[in-house]
Every structure is written in C-alpha cells, then in structure tokens.
Amino acid sequence: MARAWADSLIKAFYIAKKDAKVYYFKAPNFTYGLLIPVSLYLAFSMAGEISSKLIVAGLTSLVMLFGTTSIEAVAVVLEKQTGTFERLLAAPISLFTIVLGKALAGFFFGLILAGAVLFPLATLSGIVVMNPMLAVIAIAFTSLAFSALGIIASAYAKWVPEAQMLSNFLRFPMVFLSGTFTALETLPSQLQVVARFLPLTYSVEALRSSVGESAVTYTYILDIVVLALFSLVLLVLSAKILEKRIA
Amino acid sequence: MNLALDVHNLTKQFGQILAVDNISFTVNQGEIFGFLGPNGAGKTTTIRMLTGQTRPTSGSLRVAGMDMIQEPNRAKGCMGVVPEVSNIYDEMSAWDNLIFAAQLYGVPKNERKKRAKELLELFGLHERLADRAGNFSKGMKRRLTIAAALIHKPSILFLDEPTSGLDVQSSRMIRNLTKDLNKNGATIFLTTHYIEEADQLCQRIAMVNQGRIVAVDNPEKLKASVEKHQIIEVSFDKTQNLERKLASLKYSSKVTQVGDKFRLHVRNTSEVVPLLVDFARENGLKIVSINALNPSLEDAFVEMTGLSPEVMATEKEQGKKAASLG
C-alpha cells in the first residue's frame, strides 16, 4: 500500500516536471500571473487608501490565484485537444495521480510567484513576516487549492476559451467577495457568509496574520487547516469531475 | 493457448448512443489481430476500453490474464498504445518525450537512457534527439509515438491506424517493424481501414460495423466465405462507356470499373470468357489483359458489412477533416 502511494507520488512529480517544462515556466506566464493582480491593486489603491500590509497579503494571494488557475485551467484542455491526455490515461497510473501531478505543477508555480511577491514587497515596505514557516505553509495550501480549482475549470471545458471563461467565472467573484481589498467585516453580512465558502478568504486572512495586519491567534492556524481541507476536497473533486467527463 | 486479450460482452453506451454493442472476442498471445471497420464502427471506443482509457458500460475484459476493471494499472503496464493521432509533446525534444514515457511506465532509471537511445536509433531519429518534436514531419512524429509506446517493452501493442496519412516509405517501415515486433513475441492489436494492410499483416481479423463484430477469422477463411462469386478482371484498349454494356452481358451479376480495368462478378468463369471475346469483337475492341481473380479480403468485407471500401476511406478522411476543423 505504502509502496503504491510512493510510486503514485513519484509519477505525479514526473507529470508535474513535464507540465512545468511544457506549460508553466515560460516568461509570458510569469508576467500574466503578476500583471492582473498588480493592475487590480493599483486600480483599487487609487480609489482609496490601502495599508501596505493589506497590499502585501492581498497581492500575494491574488498572484497565486491568477498565476495557477490561468495555466491550470488550460493545461488539461490543451492535453485533451492535442491527444497527449490519452497518453496519460493509457499509462499505468490512476486518474488521481494525473490530477495530483497537474496540481503539483501549479503548486510550484504558485509558490514561486508568491515568493517573488511576498518577501520583496515586505522588505521594501519594512514589514516583518511573522512566523515565516506558517506563512510558507499557508502559501503552500493556497497554491494547491487554487491549482485544483483550475483543474475543475479545465475538466468542464472542451476548448481553451471555455476554460478561460470558466476560470474567470470562479476567480473574479472571489476577488471581490473574499475581503482582498478591504476588511471582510465591511461586507454585508450575507456576503460575509458567502466569503466563508471561498478559499481566497482564508488565504488572505492567513497572510494578513503573517504580516501582522491582524493578530496571530488560533484563527491563523484555523485558516491554514481550512486551506488544507480546501486543497484536499478540491483535488478529490477535480479527479471525480474529470473521471465523469472522460467516461 | 494463453490469451493476450479476453473480451466478453463488452458494451459502451454514451447516453442514447450505443457505440459498442456486446462484443466478444479473444486475441492469442503472439498474434497480429486486426480490427477492421469503417469510421464510426466503434473501433476507437473499443481500443479506449481495451487500453483502460474509458470504462465499459458492461462486460468483462482481461489483458494477459489481468482484469482491466479490477487491476487497471497492472494491465496497462503490459501494453503499449499508439493512437490514431500522434500524441507526443511538441514542446519537448524527442529524447525528453521518450524519457517521460519511460518514467510513466516505471522503467528503472538505469535503463531509461539506454532504452531511449536504442529506440531513437531503431527509428532513425537519433540525430534529431535534441530537437523539439513539434518541428518533426508527420512520419517522424509517428515513429516517435511508436518508440514511446515501446519504451517499456510491452507484451501487447495497440496500433490505431498506424500508417494512415503517411508516405510510402514511412508506411513500409512501420509495417516491417510491426512484423519484426511480432516475430519477437509481441502481440499486436491493429485497427486499420486499409484492407490490404490488414490482409498483409494480420493472422486473424475481426470485421466490425455499427458497434458489432460481424465476423472473426483468419483472412483466407474470410475470403473463402465469399467464394460463391468469382471475379474476372478484363481490360480493353478503350474504356469509354463500357461499364453499362458489360453489365448487360449474360452470366454477369455485377460490373465495376477499377482504373482501366473492369471487374465482372460471375458464377462461372469458363462461361463468361468466350462471351467477353465475342463482346470485344462486336465492339471493335482489343483485349489487353484478362484474369480470373480470387475473392479478396475487400470482397469479404463488402459482403459482410454491406459497405464499400471507398466509402470507408472517404468516411475516414471526412472524420479527420472534421476533427482537424473542430
């Protein structure tokens, strides 16, 4: 059993490595992953004052959201279109291994983007990242959850534009409902309830705690636990949806 | 005899559409087994089920004794799959494509490079090993796809239309390779719409139409099953407007023009030859050649499916065009 899991994990890493080479690690993808979140923040910071701690936490979450889902959403569709997905399906690996491999590629890409935003921005703004280890764990689960979200969009889509539309449908409401630009408490109470069902809410909350915008309390740990649960549930869900779509 | 494939009552339904209808057959180990049928007959859906890419709606399927439903990864590990459209990663080099395939199939690390090198040499791609596969010609991509399917030395190789759309040289190379692999003990499951290719390569053939198997046997027995008709092939020094005139000839049930030749389906050759000589004299024609043909696999196919091979080829091309436009 343990050997089977180890084998599955190793093969998922091979798929992630291949995806990184084929889809992710290209200059335009890094630019795109950073461009939209930065533009959104610039637009909102012009409308009102946003504290630098809010910017650092929110921007880090947003680059992960846009960076991972943008490519993840089309990676499976492109493979289905070119027939390479059949190569993966015919190989002696489970569908969950394929999904895990795809999600890992997005996960590493998200980690790099978050690292490229959080630490330089924090240093420039004179912000101290409290408990960097917890911050890294929060970033890791955020990146994994968003990667799985991208796969869900990709599983439903037949063509690249459809995948992009679906991922935008998932991303943009989240951006405005998760307290990314303002404190969650400023939203109407019904929307605050909706926000609790969105992974971005917990990512922003955890990262705010990590830069000292809000106190590091048990909620920080709770945010990380919820992000871990989101990662697991979204991964399993994406594998189930994909299984149904290719049946 | 050990069975490479043991298929029982395999069915696949997509909503209201019955793509594969309760098919059963076996493939012996070391055999080249052909799966012959027109576009939409259910060939690709069958291959997708046999290779574990999609689950059957019902039925059972064993690959080299392993249940594909219960232990799919073990079953998939002993097969190599070459789909109809070459499915290598265009962005990766030939070398990286093979190494990735080796990694997926669990080829030990110390063997991967050796095996990739051997295959690139075998397929004449060694000098281009570092080039992006996207820059390869169609024939080269096909060869690389087959090489990737062989990286783990599978005991069963699925070839879906392996020579479709290839130049003569590449097609011949792939046919020879198929024979060589089979000589070395590999079982080959071949789908093709080239009847001649199936006739040349396969030890047994299943003819499929509308999701059902209409016949399974070796090519010679399939041909013998339609021997009630004999065929005379005749060519004259002129060909204009002769098909209709020949059709009115006594004892001839059907006439088809094939290039500059006419094929007459007759019950008894000896009765018709003198009539053809008279026909040529009466119409001021010279007979260039006259031959009695044995029924071909194509005749057997037409007899059993009711489809003409031309229709089959046309459907195939239309299907490909639609796919490329889609």
Interface residues (C-beta under 8 A of the other chain):
Chain A: D7 K11 Y14 I15 K18 K21 V22 T82 G83 T84 E86 R87 L88 L89 A90 A91 P92 I93 S94 I246 A247
Chain B: T51 G52 Q53 T54 R55 P72 N73 R74 K76 G77 M79 V81 P83 V85 S86 N87 I88 Y89 D90 E91 M92 D96 F100 A101 Q103 L104 Y105 G106 A148
